[in-house]
Structure formats: structure tokens, C-alpha cells
Amino acid sequence: MGCYQNSGRALNDVLRNVRRKRRIRGKVAACKETANQKGVTVFGLDDNICWTGQNAANSYDMYGGAGGCKVIKYGGMGYLAAKSMFVYKKNDKGWFRFFDR
């Protein structure tokens, strides 16, 4: 979906702590795994935590877009200090997408 502000906690439920994962690829994989296990269809990732919420599909963008995300081939993440998160949404095939293309 892209990079969004999470300063006011647009997504306020912790899905998973991924602080111990060193690379973005591992953080994204851990978030996706937990989201699939819990039936979550939208989550955001900063550098330490996977976030979601009861109405995540409609609230993730409530504070607008952000520029403080790092994106690589395997996905992206925001930064807690910048209060940004990279948002993922499950598509109709059941896969989490990170580019809306």
C-alpha cells in the first residue's frame, strides 16, 4: 500500500514485535506469518513492530502519507522515530502486496 504516518496510531494494536529480526526481509516474513495465522488482512511495519487494528483497512491512512520508509525488493518498513509505517494489504489471491501496481 505504501508509507503512511502512524504518529497518532492509525493502527494501534501490536500484531508482533520483530525487533530481534535484523533484516527487513525477516521482519516482513514474520509479520506476514503472524497476520496469516491471526486472519489479519492489513498491517503496518515500522522498524520494530507489526501494527494492525480492528478497522485497519479503513484507518491506516488517517494521518496521511509519509516519506520515512525504507523499501527494498522484499518489502518495506517505516521508522519508529519518524512514526512511519509501511502498510501491507492482502489481495484477492491471499497474498500480501506492498506495491499497489
Beta strands, then each sheet from edge to edge (+ up, - down):
strand 1: 2-5
strand 2: 13-17
strand 3: 42-45
strand 4: 49-52
strand 5: 70-72
strand 6: 75-77
strand 7: 84-90
strand 8: 96-97
sheet 1: 1+ 7- 3+ 4- 2+
sheet 2: 1+ 7- 8+
sheet 3: 5+ 6-
end
